[in-house]
Amino acid sequence: MHDHHHAHRRPRSEHVVLELGGDLGALVVFTGAELLHEEIELSPAGDDAARSHKDVLERRLGARSAYAAVFDRVPAGAYTLWHGGEARTRGVEVAGGAVAELDWTS
């Protein structure tokens, strides 16, 4: 029997495939290990209730680990990032055809 729960929690070494272009961008939120498997939420600026979420996963980069939540297919615009029900960062800009990065490691 395959345990999907544990397979989900394994470190990821495969490449992340993002759909970008036109009005669609992506956002990568880098965190510390303390947020591993926790949800980060994203909402358009001015619409705090319209949230989507991603889990923070461990990604293997050679011999080291990075912890990140990856939002893809994000329409260009300004966004708010949430953790634990609280707005943590407002005014995050995502551009069409580009990958925005946010550093929550410190």
C-alpha positions in Angstrom: 0.0 0.0 0.0 1.4 3.4 -1.0 1.2 6.1 1.7 0.4 9.4 -0.1 0.7 11.4 3.1 4.4 10.6 3.5 5.1 10.9 -0.2 3.7 14.5 0.0 6.2 15.3 2.8 9.4 14.1 1.1 12.0 16.7 0.0 11.5 17.6 -3.7 14.4 17.4 -6.1 12.5 17.6 -9.4 12.2 20.9 -11.3 9.2 23.1 -10.7 7.3 23.8 -13.9 5.6 27.2 -14.1 3.1 28.4 -16.6 4.1 32.0 -17.4 3.4 34.5 -20.1 1.0 37.2 -21.1 -0.8 38.4 -17.9 0.4 35.4 -15.9 3.3 35.4 -13.5 4.5 33.4 -10.5 5.5 34.1 -6.9 8.0 32.1 -4.9 8.0 32.7 -1.1 11.2 31.4 0.5 10.9 30.6 4.3 12.8 29.0 7.0 12.4 25.3 7.9 10.0 26.3 10.7 7.3 26.8 8.2 7.7 23.4 6.5 4.3 21.9 5.5 2.5 25.1 6.7 0.1 27.0 4.4 0.8 30.4 3.0 -2.1 32.2 1.5 -2.2 34.8 -1.3 -5.0 37.3 -2.0 -5.3 40.1 -4.5 -4.7 43.6 -3.0 -8.0 45.0 -1.8 -9.7 41.6 -1.6 -8.5 39.9 1.5 -11.2 37.2 1.4 -10.3 35.9 -2.0 -7.4 33.7 -0.9 -5.6 30.7 -2.5 -3.0 28.7 -0.6 0.2 26.7 -1.1 2.1 24.5 1.3 5.7 25.3 2.1 7.8 22.3 0.8 11.4 21.4 1.1 13.2 21.5 -2.2 16.7 20.0 -2.6 19.2 22.2 -4.4 22.2 20.1 -4.7 23.5 19.4 -1.2 21.3 22.0 0.6 17.6 22.5 1.2 15.4 25.5 0.5 11.9 25.9 1.9 9.4 27.6 -0.3 5.8 28.0 -1.4 5.4 28.3 -5.1 2.3 30.1 -6.6 2.0 29.8 -10.4 -0.5 31.1 -12.9 -0.8 34.3 -10.8 -2.5 37.2 -12.8 -0.3 40.3 -12.8 -1.0 42.7 -10.0 -0.4 43.4 -6.3 -1.0 40.8 -3.6 -1.1 40.2 0.1 0.6 37.2 1.7 -0.9 35.5 4.7 0.3 33.1 7.3 -1.7 31.8 10.3 -4.7 34.0 9.4 -2.6 37.2 9.6 -1.5 39.5 6.8 2.3 39.2 6.8 3.3 41.1 3.6 1.1 43.5 1.6 1.9 45.1 -1.8 3.8 42.2 -3.3 3.9 42.8 -7.1 3.7 40.0 -9.6 4.4 40.9 -13.3 3.1 38.9 -16.3 5.7 36.6 -17.7 8.0 36.9 -14.7 8.8 35.1 -11.4 8.6 37.3 -8.3 10.5 36.2 -5.2 9.8 37.1 -1.5 12.2 36.2 1.3 10.6 35.3 4.6 13.8 33.6 5.9 14.7 36.3 8.4 
